[in-house]
Amino acid sequence: MKQKLRLPHRSYLPLALLFWVGLWWLLAAVFDTPLLLPTPLAVLQTLWRLVRTALFWKTVLVSLTRILLGIVLALIGGSLLALLTFKSPFFYHLFSPMLTLFKATPVASVIFLVLLWIGRDSVPLFISFVMALPIVWSNVQEGLLQTDRKLLEMAGLFGISVKDQLRYIRIPSLFPYFLAACRSAIALAWKAGIAAEVLCSPVNSIGRYIYEGKQYLLTNELFAWTLVVILISAVVEWGALKLLAKAQKQTKREVEK
């Protein structure tokens, strides 16, 4: 009986990337219009030219700091808000319509409204915060609701302190929901933050250079900066999830002791 050829799981991602880059290269060769679709090599050459300048790294650092701060504030604020609305039905009914409104409102509308109220340099931070907050709140809220009530009651009967209940029951049960929140919130907040930079064009921002690439038909620069956005988003999400997964394993080991 013939055995089926199976590729190692680690090869799936490189092969997928190779396929899409090859397709990009083929389409660029077929259309032969660099102004509309440059080749991957031309984009990489432009990216290499950019990364050798101090301005590139300053721009990346400013955008990354601004948007990451919005994400961190959303993670903290969304978790605290979930705890508050979980404890109080009044606060749940008070805040849930606002959070639902945030999720339903188009990002561009929020960006233009916020631009009227605050300076353009602060808009990406605020947009990242607003877009991520409802996701964190809803996931953490669901995690609190799904915590095993019987386990908590049994812990109370055995006189286990609130601190230990939090450490050994609530936090471990919340981790999967918090991971899901981070996975969705980071990606959405990063894209929304860059979109805010494109529309507001603050100084020294990735979005500003994306807008200028489109405005002045600098297609190679437009593709290069877009590639930077994708790479940073992937690295930030991967790093955050790795740290959280490590923390989850550490908590699980402590519970099992």
C-alpha positions as CSV (number, residue, x, y, z in Angstrom):
1,M,0.0,0.0,0.0
2,K,1.4,3.3,-1.0
3,Q,2.0,5.9,1.7
4,K,0.7,9.4,1.1
5,L,3.4,12.1,0.9
6,R,3.0,14.4,3.9
7,L,4.8,17.7,4.2
8,P,6.0,18.9,7.6
9,H,3.7,21.4,9.2
10,R,6.5,23.9,9.4
11,S,6.7,24.0,5.6
12,Y,3.1,25.1,5.1
13,L,3.7,28.8,5.8
14,P,6.9,29.2,3.7
15,L,5.2,27.3,0.8
16,A,2.1,29.5,1.1
17,L,4.2,32.7,1.0
18,L,6.2,31.3,-1.9
19,F,2.9,30.7,-3.8
20,W,1.5,34.2,-3.3
21,V,4.8,35.9,-4.0
22,G,5.1,33.8,-7.2
23,L,1.6,34.8,-8.2
24,W,2.4,38.5,-7.5
25,W,5.5,38.2,-9.6
26,L,3.6,36.5,-12.4
27,L,0.9,39.1,-12.5
28,A,3.4,41.9,-12.4
29,A,5.2,40.3,-15.4
30,V,1.9,39.8,-17.3
31,F,0.6,43.3,-16.9
32,D,4.1,44.9,-17.2
33,T,2.9,48.2,-15.6
34,P,5.2,49.1,-12.7
35,L,3.2,52.2,-11.9
36,L,0.2,50.0,-11.0
37,L,1.8,46.7,-9.9
38,P,5.6,46.7,-9.3
39,T,7.5,43.4,-9.0
40,P,8.4,42.0,-5.5
41,L,12.0,42.6,-6.3
42,A,11.4,46.3,-7.0
43,V,9.4,46.6,-3.7
44,L,12.2,44.9,-1.7
45,Q,14.8,47.2,-3.2
46,T,12.7,50.2,-2.2
47,L,12.3,48.8,1.3
48,W,16.0,48.1,1.6
49,R,16.6,51.8,0.6
50,L,14.2,52.9,3.3
51,V,15.5,50.8,6.1
52,R,18.9,52.3,5.7
53,T,17.7,55.7,6.8
54,A,17.2,57.0,10.3
55,L,13.9,58.6,9.3
56,F,12.5,55.1,8.5
57,W,13.2,53.8,12.0
58,K,12.0,57.0,13.6
59,T,8.7,56.8,11.7
60,V,8.2,53.1,12.6
61,L,9.0,53.8,16.3
62,V,6.5,56.7,16.5
63,S,3.7,54.8,14.8
64,L,4.4,51.6,16.8
65,T,4.5,53.5,20.1
66,R,1.4,55.5,19.4
67,I,-0.8,52.5,18.4
68,L,0.6,50.1,20.9
69,L,-0.2,52.5,23.7
70,G,-3.8,52.6,22.4
71,I,-3.9,48.8,22.4
72,V,-2.5,48.5,25.9
73,L,-5.0,51.0,27.3
74,A,-7.8,49.1,25.6
75,L,-6.6,45.8,27.2
76,I,-6.5,47.4,30.6
77,G,-9.6,49.5,30.2
78,G,-11.6,46.7,28.6
79,S,-10.7,44.2,31.3
80,L,-11.7,46.7,34.1
81,L,-14.9,47.6,32.3
82,A,-15.8,43.9,31.9
83,L,-15.2,43.4,35.6
84,L,-17.4,46.4,36.5
85,T,-20.2,45.4,34.1
86,F,-20.0,41.8,35.4
87,K,-20.4,42.9,39.0
88,S,-23.2,45.5,38.3
89,P,-26.2,45.0,36.0
90,F,-26.7,48.7,36.1
91,F,-23.3,49.5,34.6
92,Y,-23.7,46.7,32.1
93,H,-26.9,48.3,30.7
94,L,-25.2,51.7,30.9
95,F,-22.1,50.9,28.9
96,S,-23.2,48.0,26.6
97,P,-25.1,50.3,24.1
98,M,-22.0,52.6,23.8
99,L,-19.7,49.6,23.2
100,T,-22.1,48.1,20.6
101,L,-22.1,51.5,18.9
102,F,-18.3,51.6,18.7
103,K,-18.3,48.2,17.0
104,A,-21.0,49.2,14.5
105,T,-19.7,52.6,13.5
106,P,-17.5,52.7,10.4
107,V,-13.8,53.4,11.3
108,A,-13.6,56.3,8.9
109,S,-16.5,58.1,10.5
110,V,-15.0,57.7,14.0
111,I,-11.6,59.0,12.7
112,F,-13.2,62.2,11.2
113,L,-15.3,62.9,14.2
114,V,-12.3,62.4,16.6
115,L,-10.2,64.7,14.3
116,L,-12.6,67.5,15.0
117,W,-12.2,67.1,18.8
118,I,-8.5,66.4,19.3
119,G,-5.2,67.0,17.6
120,R,-4.3,64.8,14.6
121,D,-1.2,63.4,16.4
122,S,-3.5,61.8,19.1
123,V,-6.1,60.4,16.7
124,P,-4.4,57.1,15.9
125,L,-3.9,56.3,19.6
126,F,-7.5,57.1,20.3
127,I,-8.8,55.1,17.3
128,S,-6.7,52.1,18.3
129,F,-8.1,52.3,21.8
130,V,-11.8,52.7,20.7
131,M,-11.6,49.9,18.2
132,A,-10.0,47.4,20.6
133,L,-12.0,48.3,23.7
134,P,-15.3,46.6,22.8
135,I,-13.5,43.4,21.7
136,V,-11.6,43.1,25.0
137,W,-14.7,44.0,27.0
138,S,-16.9,41.4,25.3
139,N,-14.4,38.6,25.5
140,V,-13.4,39.2,29.1
141,Q,-17.1,39.6,30.0
142,E,-17.8,36.2,28.4
143,G,-14.9,34.7,30.3
144,L,-16.2,35.9,33.6
145,L,-19.7,34.6,32.8
146,Q,-18.3,31.2,31.8
147,T,-16.3,30.7,35.0
148,D,-17.4,27.5,36.8
149,R,-19.8,28.7,39.5
150,K,-19.9,25.4,41.3
151,L,-16.1,25.4,41.6
152,L,-16.3,28.9,43.1
153,E,-19.0,27.8,45.5
154,M,-16.9,24.8,46.6
155,A,-13.8,27.1,47.1
156,G,-16.0,29.3,49.3
157,L,-17.1,26.3,51.4
158,F,-13.6,25.2,51.9
159,G,-12.6,28.7,53.0
160,I,-10.3,29.5,50.1
161,S,-9.4,33.2,50.1
162,V,-10.7,35.5,47.4
163,K,-7.0,36.1,46.3
164,D,-6.5,32.4,45.8
165,Q,-9.8,32.0,44.0
166,L,-8.7,34.7,41.7
167,R,-5.2,33.1,41.2
168,Y,-6.3,29.5,40.8
169,I,-9.8,29.6,39.4
170,R,-10.8,32.9,37.7
171,I,-7.5,33.9,36.0
172,P,-6.9,30.4,34.5
173,S,-10.5,30.3,33.2
174,L,-10.2,33.8,31.8
175,F,-7.0,33.1,29.9
176,P,-8.5,31.6,26.7
177,Y,-10.9,34.4,26.4
178,F,-8.2,37.0,27.0
179,L,-6.0,35.4,24.3
180,A,-8.9,35.5,21.9
181,A,-9.4,39.2,22.7
182,C,-5.8,40.0,22.1
183,R,-5.7,38.1,18.8
184,S,-8.6,40.1,17.5
185,A,-8.0,43.4,19.1
186,I,-4.3,43.7,18.2
187,A,-4.9,43.1,14.5
188,L,-8.0,45.4,14.3
189,A,-6.5,48.2,16.4
190,W,-3.3,48.2,14.3
191,K,-5.1,48.4,11.0
192,A,-7.5,51.1,12.4
193,G,-4.5,53.1,13.8
194,I,-2.7,53.0,10.4
195,A,-6.0,54.0,8.7
196,A,-6.2,57.0,11.1
197,E,-2.7,58.0,10.2
198,V,-3.5,57.8,6.5
199,L,-6.5,60.0,6.9
200,C,-5.0,62.4,9.4
201,S,-1.4,62.4,8.1
202,P,0.4,63.2,11.4
203,V,4.1,64.0,11.1
204,N,6.5,61.0,11.1
205,S,3.9,58.3,10.7
206,I,3.7,55.3,8.5
207,G,0.2,56.3,7.4
208,R,1.5,59.6,6.1
209,Y,4.0,57.9,3.8
210,I,1.3,55.5,2.6
211,Y,-0.9,58.5,1.7
212,E,2.0,60.3,0.0
213,G,2.8,57.1,-2.0
214,K,-0.8,57.1,-3.3
215,Q,-1.0,60.8,-3.8
216,Y,2.2,61.1,-5.8
217,L,1.9,57.7,-7.5
218,L,5.1,56.4,-5.7
219,T,3.9,52.8,-6.1
220,N,7.1,51.2,-4.9
221,E,7.0,53.2,-1.7
222,L,3.3,52.5,-1.3
223,F,3.9,48.8,-1.5
224,A,7.0,48.9,0.7
225,W,5.3,50.8,3.5
226,T,2.3,48.5,3.2
227,L,4.6,45.5,3.6
228,V,6.1,47.2,6.7
229,V,2.6,47.5,8.2
230,I,1.9,43.8,7.6
231,L,5.2,42.6,9.0
232,I,4.9,44.8,12.1
233,S,1.3,43.6,12.7
234,A,2.4,40.0,12.4
235,V,5.4,40.4,14.7
236,V,3.5,42.3,17.4
237,E,0.6,39.8,17.4
238,W,3.0,36.9,17.5
239,G,5.0,38.4,20.3
240,A,2.0,39.3,22.4
241,L,0.4,35.8,22.0
242,K,3.7,34.1,22.8
243,L,4.1,36.1,26.1
244,L,0.5,35.4,27.0
245,A,0.8,31.7,26.2
246,K,3.9,31.5,28.4
247,A,2.1,33.3,31.2
248,Q,-0.8,30.8,30.8
249,K,1.5,27.8,31.1
250,Q,3.1,29.3,34.2
251,T,-0.3,29.8,35.8
252,K,-1.3,26.3,34.9
253,R,1.8,24.9,36.5
254,E,1.1,26.8,39.7
255,V,-2.5,25.5,39.8
256,E,-1.3,21.9,39.4
257,K,1.2,22.2,42.2
